[in-house]
Amino acid sequence: MRTLPLVNNLLNIGTNQQMSYLLQKRIQFSNGMSTFLCFFVGLLSIVAYFVVGSSLLAITFWSYLIIPVVIIGLNKVGKNHVARFIFIPANCLYFTIANMATLLAFQNTAFDPGILNIYMFRHYGPSAIAALFILLDIRREPRAFILASVLSILIVGTFFESIQLVGIDLETLPRTKLGIALNEFFVWSAATIVMGMVLFLIYINSRYEKKFLEQNEVLAEQKEEISTQRDALEKAHGNLMSSINYAKRIQDALLPDKERLSQELPNHFILFKPRDVVSGDFYWAAKHKGLLYWVCADCTGHGVPGAFMTMVGMNLLNQIILEEDYNDPGQILEQLDSRLEQSLNTSDTTRKGIADGMDMAIAVINLTTRECKFAGAKRPLYYFKKGGEFVEIKGSKFPIGGGYTQKKSFETQQITFESHDRLYFFSDGYPDQYGGENKRKFMVKKFRLSLIDIQQQPLADQMGKLESALAQWQGFTKQTDDILVMGMELP
């Protein structure tokens, strides 16, 4: 049978779903017992007025309504801990004051209210103690429980001391005719209160049991749904990873073969660390018609989007250099920029909204004439002479692609090198890596100093030094971007 909305709303005053199950039960119990005692005391007031014939006693009972109103009001404003703490002491205090008032009012009449007082505390005491255990958690609220118990005992003890001081004999009163009748009344009424408390707790438990069963059914359905979604996600993730791994195999196949590079190029190293499975950085190198081509590129994005750009970039370099024999770095970058925009269908009207492109450094080395031509698209060349002198050759401020509307220019710069001079290219992944004590970027200046510090080391050992420095700086911080550092020692 469904609970009446009024009763349900009354019991749940001051509760919410964020509260623990036991706390909700305790608040509901205090609301329910307050309501029950209102009706019970109302019954006593009727008996006092019509049976006993005392309007003063009836008014005394009606004054009890102050306590349940305060208890429910405290629950409503979120002070349930105060309401639960004062519930039993407040009731004891009320009955003490009420009983003393009736005792003084009727001490000169034939009716002796002292009997009423004695049996009320004697038979309702166990009910009050039981209610105290329900309202307060002795394990989690030991201080409140002990203090409430002590206050209740002091109040009741004070009452019994007081009635003896005014001359009421506690030994003879229970043996009077009225005392026997009141004893029967309070025995049965106390039993009724205890039974009501038990039934009320059973009712609350049944409501929560039903609620939990409904929640368990919902959770079971959600678990099944989540399990189905998890299986679907795992399958989708597996398919996605298969596709990404396949893309990695394609990217690896397009990158220059390292064994071939070791045969065709001078002493060099390539520190290549993709952030994800596939990379948005790429290196490209070739020996073509007596010239060495050495390229470092950093495409927009990383992961799969960046990897697509690397494939476009490597394909265009193959066309421009190997098929069409462009050998001037500046012209190569201009051709690459133009063809990349054509490949991406970047018109004048859409160019402003598209930022796909790449930064690139390219060196064309003639070992016969000992000349090195360089051009950069937002990437520099770090050149170390044999004696340790450092020269930074900056590239153009424009990237390849990137949606620029203004005319771009990529200047070719030329140096004459000597044996054992060194060239370095790098993407922004190494300098931008976060780490250190304050989780800051490594920065270009620190990277440049790191290169200067390892110039006394053989080139074969330098990649290991750079990897160690990066790992020490990075620590447990996630890799920020793809990392590419290229070094070459000229013969």
C-alpha positions as CSV (number, residue, x, y, z in Angstrom):
1,M,0.0,0.0,0.0
2,R,1.4,3.4,-1.0
3,T,2.2,5.8,1.8
4,L,-0.1,8.9,2.0
5,P,1.8,11.9,0.5
6,L,1.2,13.9,3.7
7,V,2.7,11.2,5.9
8,N,5.6,10.6,3.5
9,N,6.4,14.3,3.4
10,L,6.2,14.6,7.2
11,L,8.6,11.7,7.8
12,N,11.1,12.9,5.2
13,I,11.4,16.5,6.6
14,G,15.1,17.3,6.8
15,T,16.3,14.3,4.8
16,N,18.1,14.2,1.4
17,Q,19.6,11.6,-0.9
18,Q,23.2,12.6,0.0
19,M,22.7,11.5,3.6
20,S,23.6,8.0,4.8
21,Y,20.9,5.4,5.0
22,L,21.1,5.2,8.9
23,L,21.0,9.0,9.3
24,Q,17.9,9.2,7.1
25,K,16.3,6.5,9.3
26,R,17.1,8.4,12.5
27,I,15.7,11.7,11.2
28,Q,12.6,9.9,10.0
29,F,12.3,8.2,13.4
30,S,12.5,11.6,15.2
31,N,9.8,13.0,12.9
32,G,7.6,10.0,13.3
33,M,7.9,9.8,17.1
34,S,7.3,13.5,17.4
35,T,4.1,13.1,15.4
36,F,3.0,10.1,17.4
37,L,3.6,11.8,20.7
38,C,1.5,14.7,19.6
39,F,-1.5,12.4,19.1
40,F,-0.7,10.5,22.3
41,V,-0.5,13.6,24.5
42,G,-3.6,14.9,22.8
43,L,-5.3,11.7,24.0
44,L,-4.0,12.3,27.5
45,S,-5.4,15.9,27.4
46,I,-8.8,14.6,26.5
47,V,-8.7,12.1,29.3
48,A,-7.6,14.9,31.7
49,Y,-10.4,17.2,30.7
50,F,-13.3,14.8,30.4
51,V,-12.4,12.0,32.8
52,V,-10.4,13.8,35.5
53,G,-12.3,17.1,34.9
54,S,-9.2,19.3,35.0
55,S,-8.8,21.9,32.3
56,L,-5.4,22.9,33.8
57,L,-4.1,19.3,33.4
58,A,-5.4,19.3,29.8
59,I,-3.7,22.6,29.0
60,T,-0.5,21.2,30.5
61,F,-0.6,18.2,28.2
62,W,-1.4,20.4,25.2
63,S,1.7,22.6,25.9
64,Y,3.8,19.5,25.0
65,L,3.2,20.4,21.3
66,I,6.1,22.9,21.6
67,I,8.6,20.0,21.7
68,P,7.7,18.1,18.5
69,V,7.3,21.4,16.6
70,V,10.9,22.4,17.6
71,I,12.2,18.9,16.8
72,I,10.7,18.9,13.3
73,G,11.7,22.5,12.7
74,L,15.3,21.7,13.6
75,N,15.3,18.8,11.1
76,K,13.9,21.0,8.4
77,V,16.6,23.6,8.7
78,G,19.4,21.0,8.7
79,K,20.1,20.9,12.4
80,N,19.1,17.2,12.8
81,H,22.1,16.5,15.1
82,V,20.6,19.0,17.6
83,A,17.1,17.7,17.2
84,R,18.2,14.1,17.8
85,F,20.3,15.1,20.8
86,I,17.6,17.1,22.6
87,F,14.7,14.8,21.8
88,I,14.8,12.6,24.9
89,P,16.2,15.2,27.4
90,A,13.5,17.7,26.2
91,N,10.7,15.1,26.7
92,C,12.1,14.2,30.2
93,L,12.3,17.9,31.1
94,Y,8.7,18.5,29.8
95,F,7.2,15.7,31.8
96,T,9.1,16.8,34.9
97,I,7.8,20.3,34.7
98,A,4.3,19.2,33.7
99,N,4.2,16.6,36.5
100,M,5.4,19.1,39.1
101,A,2.8,21.6,37.9
102,T,0.0,19.1,38.2
103,L,1.3,17.9,41.5
104,L,1.2,21.4,42.9
105,A,-2.2,22.0,41.4
106,F,-3.8,18.9,42.8
107,Q,-2.0,18.4,46.1
108,N,-5.0,19.6,48.1
109,T,-7.6,17.6,46.1
110,A,-8.8,14.1,46.3
111,F,-6.9,13.2,43.1
112,D,-3.3,12.5,43.7
113,P,-1.3,13.2,40.5
114,G,1.9,11.9,42.1
115,I,0.7,8.4,41.1
116,L,0.5,9.6,37.5
117,N,4.0,10.9,37.7
118,I,5.5,7.8,39.2
119,Y,4.0,5.4,36.7
120,M,4.6,7.7,33.7
121,F,8.4,7.7,34.3
122,R,8.5,4.1,35.5
123,H,6.9,2.6,32.4
124,Y,7.9,5.2,29.8
125,G,11.6,5.1,30.9
126,P,12.5,2.0,28.9
127,S,10.8,3.4,25.8
128,A,12.9,6.6,26.2
129,I,16.1,4.6,26.6
130,A,15.2,2.6,23.5
131,A,14.5,5.7,21.5
132,L,17.8,7.2,22.6
133,F,19.7,4.2,21.1
134,I,17.8,4.7,17.9
135,L,18.2,8.5,17.6
136,L,21.9,8.6,18.4
137,D,24.8,6.4,17.1
138,I,26.7,5.4,20.2
139,R,29.7,4.5,18.1
140,R,29.9,7.6,16.0
141,E,28.3,10.0,18.4
142,P,29.4,8.8,21.9
143,R,29.7,12.2,23.5
144,A,26.2,13.2,22.4
145,F,24.8,9.9,23.5
146,I,26.4,10.0,26.9
147,L,25.5,13.7,27.5
148,A,21.8,13.1,26.5
149,S,21.6,10.1,28.8
150,V,23.2,12.0,31.7
151,L,20.8,14.9,31.2
152,S,17.8,12.7,31.1
153,I,18.8,10.8,34.2
154,L,19.5,14.1,36.1
155,I,16.1,15.5,35.1
156,V,14.2,12.4,36.2
157,G,16.3,12.0,39.4
158,T,15.6,15.6,40.3
159,F,11.9,15.0,39.8
160,F,11.8,12.0,42.2
161,E,13.8,13.9,44.8
162,S,11.4,16.8,44.5
163,I,8.2,14.8,45.0
164,Q,9.6,13.2,48.1
165,L,10.5,16.6,49.5
166,V,6.8,17.6,49.1
167,G,5.7,14.6,51.2
168,I,4.6,12.0,48.6
169,D,5.2,8.4,49.8
170,L,6.4,6.4,46.9
171,E,5.8,3.1,48.8
172,T,2.1,3.6,49.6
173,L,0.9,5.3,46.4
174,P,1.2,2.2,44.1
175,R,-1.0,0.2,46.5
176,T,-4.0,2.5,46.3
177,K,-7.0,1.8,44.1
178,L,-6.1,4.6,41.8
179,G,-2.5,3.5,41.7
180,I,-3.4,0.0,40.6
181,A,-5.6,1.4,37.8
182,L,-2.9,3.8,36.6
183,N,-0.3,1.1,36.7
184,E,-2.4,-1.0,34.3
185,F,-3.0,2.0,32.1
186,F,0.7,2.9,31.8
187,V,1.8,-0.7,31.4
188,W,-0.4,-1.1,28.4
189,S,0.3,2.4,27.0
190,A,4.0,1.9,27.4
191,A,3.7,-1.5,25.6
192,T,1.8,0.3,22.9
193,I,4.5,2.9,22.6
194,V,7.2,0.2,22.3
195,M,5.2,-1.8,19.8
196,G,4.6,1.4,17.9
197,M,8.3,2.1,17.8
198,V,9.0,-1.4,16.6
199,L,6.3,-1.3,13.9
200,F,7.5,2.1,12.9
201,L,11.1,0.8,12.5
202,I,9.8,-2.2,10.6
203,Y,7.9,0.2,8.3
204,I,10.9,2.4,7.7
205,N,13.1,-0.7,7.0
206,S,10.5,-2.1,4.6
207,R,10.4,1.2,2.7
208,Y,14.2,1.3,2.4
209,E,14.4,-2.4,1.5
210,K,11.9,-1.7,-1.3
211,K,13.9,1.3,-2.3
212,F,17.2,-0.7,-2.3
213,L,15.7,-3.5,-4.3
214,E,14.5,-1.0,-6.9
215,Q,17.9,0.6,-6.9
216,N,19.6,-2.8,-7.2
217,E,17.4,-3.5,-10.2
218,V,18.3,-0.2,-11.8
219,L,22.0,-0.8,-11.0
220,A,21.8,-4.3,-12.5
221,E,20.3,-2.8,-15.7
222,Q,22.9,-0.1,-15.7
223,K,25.7,-2.6,-15.1
224,E,24.5,-4.7,-18.0
225,E,24.2,-1.6,-20.2
226,I,27.7,-0.4,-19.1
227,S,29.1,-3.9,-19.8
228,T,27.6,-3.8,-23.2
229,Q,29.0,-0.3,-23.9
230,R,32.3,-1.4,-22.5
231,D,32.5,-4.3,-24.9
232,A,31.5,-2.1,-27.7
233,L,34.2,0.5,-26.7
234,E,36.8,-2.2,-26.3
235,K,36.0,-3.5,-29.8
236,A,36.0,0.0,-31.2
237,H,39.3,0.8,-29.4
238,G,40.8,-2.4,-30.7
239,N,39.7,-1.5,-34.3
240,L,41.0,2.0,-33.8
241,M,44.4,0.8,-32.4
242,S,44.6,-1.7,-35.3
243,S,44.1,1.2,-37.7
244,I,46.6,3.4,-35.9
245,N,49.2,0.6,-35.8
246,Y,48.6,0.1,-39.5
247,A,49.1,3.9,-40.0
248,K,52.4,3.6,-38.0
249,R,53.6,0.8,-40.4
250,I,52.8,3.1,-43.3
251,Q,54.6,6.0,-41.7
252,D,57.6,3.9,-40.8
253,A,57.7,2.7,-44.4
254,L,57.7,6.2,-45.8
255,L,60.4,7.4,-43.4
256,P,64.0,7.0,-44.8
257,D,65.5,3.6,-43.9
258,K,68.1,4.1,-41.2
259,E,70.5,1.5,-42.6
260,R,70.5,3.2,-46.0
261,L,71.0,6.5,-44.3
262,S,74.0,5.2,-42.4
263,Q,75.6,4.2,-45.7
264,E,74.8,7.3,-47.7
265,L,75.1,10.1,-45.1
266,P,78.0,11.2,-42.9
267,N,78.1,10.4,-39.2
268,H,74.7,11.4,-37.8
269,F,72.0,10.6,-35.2
270,I,68.2,11.0,-35.2
271,L,66.5,11.3,-31.9
272,F,62.9,10.5,-32.8
273,K,60.2,10.1,-30.0
274,P,56.6,10.2,-31.1
275,R,54.2,11.3,-28.3
276,D,51.6,8.8,-29.5
277,V,51.8,5.7,-31.7
278,V,52.2,7.8,-34.8
279,S,54.0,11.1,-35.1
280,G,53.4,14.6,-36.4
281,D,57.2,15.2,-36.7
282,F,59.1,13.6,-39.5
283,Y,62.7,13.5,-40.9
284,W,63.6,13.1,-44.5
285,A,67.0,12.5,-46.1
286,A,68.4,11.5,-49.4
287,K,71.5,11.4,-51.6
288,H,70.5,12.6,-55.0
289,K,72.8,13.6,-57.9
290,G,75.8,14.3,-55.7
291,L,73.9,16.3,-53.1
292,L,72.8,15.4,-49.6
293,Y,69.3,16.5,-48.5
294,W,68.7,16.7,-44.7
295,V,65.2,17.7,-43.6
296,C,63.5,18.1,-40.2
297,A,59.8,18.8,-40.1
298,D,57.2,19.5,-37.5
299,C,53.6,19.2,-38.7
300,T,50.5,20.8,-37.2
301,G,49.2,18.6,-34.4
302,H,50.4,15.2,-33.3
303,G,49.1,11.6,-33.4
304,V,46.9,10.6,-36.3
305,P,46.1,14.2,-37.6
306,G,49.8,15.0,-37.5
307,A,50.7,11.7,-39.1
308,F,48.5,12.5,-42.2
309,M,50.4,15.7,-42.6
310,T,53.7,13.9,-42.5
311,M,52.6,11.6,-45.3
312,V,51.6,14.6,-47.4
313,G,54.9,16.3,-46.6
314,M,57.1,13.3,-47.4
315,N,55.2,12.7,-50.7
316,L,55.7,16.3,-51.8
317,L,59.4,16.2,-51.0
318,N,59.8,13.1,-53.1
319,Q,58.1,14.9,-56.0
320,I,60.0,18.2,-55.7
321,I,63.5,16.8,-55.0
322,L,63.7,13.3,-56.4
323,E,61.4,13.7,-59.4
324,E,61.8,17.4,-60.4
325,D,65.4,18.0,-59.2
326,Y,64.9,21.1,-57.2
327,N,68.1,21.6,-55.2
328,D,67.8,25.1,-53.7
329,P,66.4,25.0,-50.2
330,G,64.4,28.2,-50.5
331,Q,62.8,27.1,-53.8
332,I,62.0,23.7,-52.3
333,L,60.2,25.3,-49.4
334,E,58.3,27.6,-51.8
335,Q,57.2,24.7,-53.9
336,L,56.3,22.7,-50.8
337,D,54.2,25.6,-49.5
338,S,52.3,26.1,-52.8
339,R,51.6,22.4,-53.4
340,L,50.6,21.8,-49.8
341,E,47.9,24.5,-50.1
342,Q,46.8,22.9,-53.4
343,S,46.6,19.5,-51.8
344,L,44.5,20.8,-48.9
345,N,42.3,22.8,-51.4
346,T,43.1,26.1,-49.6
347,S,41.5,28.9,-51.6
348,D,41.8,32.6,-50.8
349,T,38.3,32.6,-49.2
350,T,39.1,29.7,-46.8
351,R,42.8,30.3,-46.2
352,K,42.2,32.4,-43.1
353,G,40.3,29.6,-41.4
354,I,42.8,26.8,-42.0
355,A,46.0,26.5,-40.0
356,D,47.2,23.1,-41.3
357,G,50.8,23.2,-42.2
358,M,54.3,22.5,-41.0
359,D,57.6,24.0,-39.8
360,M,60.6,22.8,-41.6
361,A,64.4,23.1,-41.8
362,I,66.2,21.8,-44.9
363,A,69.9,21.7,-45.7
364,V,71.4,20.8,-49.1
365,I,75.0,19.7,-48.7
366,N,77.7,19.5,-51.4
367,L,80.6,17.5,-50.1
368,T,82.7,18.3,-53.1
369,T,82.6,22.0,-52.8
370,R,82.1,21.9,-49.0
371,E,79.1,24.1,-49.2
372,C,75.9,23.8,-47.2
373,K,72.7,25.7,-48.3
374,F,70.0,26.2,-45.7
375,A,66.5,27.5,-45.6
376,G,64.0,27.3,-42.7
377,A,60.3,27.7,-42.3
378,K,60.1,28.9,-38.6
379,R,63.0,26.5,-37.8
380,P,66.7,27.4,-37.3
381,L,70.0,25.7,-38.0
382,Y,72.4,25.2,-35.2
383,Y,75.9,25.2,-36.6
384,F,79.0,24.3,-34.5
385,K,82.4,24.8,-36.0
386,K,85.2,22.3,-35.2
387,G,86.7,24.7,-32.7
388,G,83.4,24.9,-30.7
389,E,82.1,28.2,-32.1
390,F,78.3,28.2,-32.2
391,V,76.3,29.9,-34.9
392,E,72.5,30.1,-35.1
393,I,71.1,30.6,-38.6
394,K,67.5,31.6,-38.3
395,G,64.8,30.5,-40.8
396,S,61.9,32.4,-42.2
397,K,59.1,33.6,-40.0
398,F,56.6,31.8,-42.2
399,P,55.5,28.2,-41.9
400,I,54.7,25.9,-44.8
401,G,50.9,26.2,-45.3
402,G,49.2,27.5,-42.2
403,G,46.6,29.6,-44.0
404,Y,48.7,32.8,-44.5
405,T,47.2,35.3,-47.0
406,Q,50.4,37.4,-47.3
407,K,53.1,36.5,-49.8
408,K,55.8,34.3,-48.3
409,S,59.5,34.2,-48.9
410,F,62.0,31.6,-47.8
411,E,65.6,32.8,-48.0
412,T,68.4,30.4,-48.9
413,Q,71.5,31.0,-46.8
414,Q,74.9,29.4,-47.5
415,I,77.9,28.4,-45.4
416,T,81.2,26.9,-46.2
417,F,82.0,24.1,-43.8
418,E,85.2,22.4,-42.7
419,S,85.7,18.8,-41.7
420,H,84.1,17.8,-38.3
421,D,81.8,20.8,-38.3
422,R,78.3,19.8,-36.9
423,L,74.8,20.7,-38.0
424,Y,71.7,20.3,-35.7
425,F,68.0,20.5,-36.5
426,F,65.1,20.1,-34.0
427,S,61.4,20.4,-33.7
428,D,59.8,22.3,-30.8
429,G,59.0,19.1,-28.9
430,Y,62.2,18.9,-26.9
431,P,62.3,22.6,-25.8
432,D,58.5,22.5,-25.0
433,Q,58.7,19.4,-22.8
434,Y,57.4,20.1,-19.3
435,G,59.3,18.9,-16.3
436,G,61.7,19.9,-13.5
437,E,60.6,20.8,-10.0
438,N,58.2,23.5,-11.1
439,K,56.8,21.6,-14.1
440,R,58.0,24.2,-16.6
441,K,59.1,24.0,-20.2
442,F,62.7,22.9,-20.9
443,M,63.0,26.0,-23.2
444,V,65.2,26.7,-26.3
445,K,67.9,28.4,-24.3
446,K,68.4,25.4,-22.0
447,F,68.4,23.1,-25.1
448,R,71.0,25.2,-26.8
449,L,73.2,25.1,-23.7
450,S,72.8,21.3,-23.6
451,L,74.1,21.1,-27.1
452,I,77.0,23.3,-26.2
453,D,77.9,21.2,-23.2
454,I,78.1,18.0,-25.2
455,Q,80.3,19.3,-28.1
456,Q,83.3,17.6,-26.6
457,Q,81.5,14.2,-26.9
458,P,81.6,12.1,-30.0
459,L,78.5,12.5,-32.1
460,A,77.7,8.8,-31.5
461,D,77.3,9.5,-27.8
462,Q,75.4,12.8,-28.0
463,M,72.0,11.2,-28.7
464,G,72.3,9.2,-25.4
465,K,73.3,12.4,-23.5
466,L,70.2,14.2,-24.9
467,E,67.9,11.3,-24.1
468,S,69.2,11.1,-20.5
469,A,68.9,14.9,-20.0
470,L,65.3,14.8,-21.3
471,A,64.3,11.8,-19.1
472,Q,65.8,13.4,-16.0
473,W,63.9,16.7,-16.8
474,Q,60.6,15.0,-17.7
475,G,60.5,12.6,-14.8
476,F,56.9,11.2,-14.5
477,T,55.4,14.1,-16.5
478,K,53.5,13.1,-19.7
479,Q,55.3,13.8,-22.9
480,T,54.0,17.1,-24.3
481,D,54.7,16.8,-28.0
482,D,56.5,14.7,-30.6
483,I,60.2,15.1,-30.2
484,L,62.8,15.2,-33.1
485,V,66.4,16.1,-32.8
486,M,68.9,15.6,-35.7
487,G,72.6,15.9,-35.6
488,M,75.2,15.5,-38.4
489,E,79.0,15.7,-38.4
490,L,80.3,16.8,-41.7
491,P,83.3,14.8,-43.2
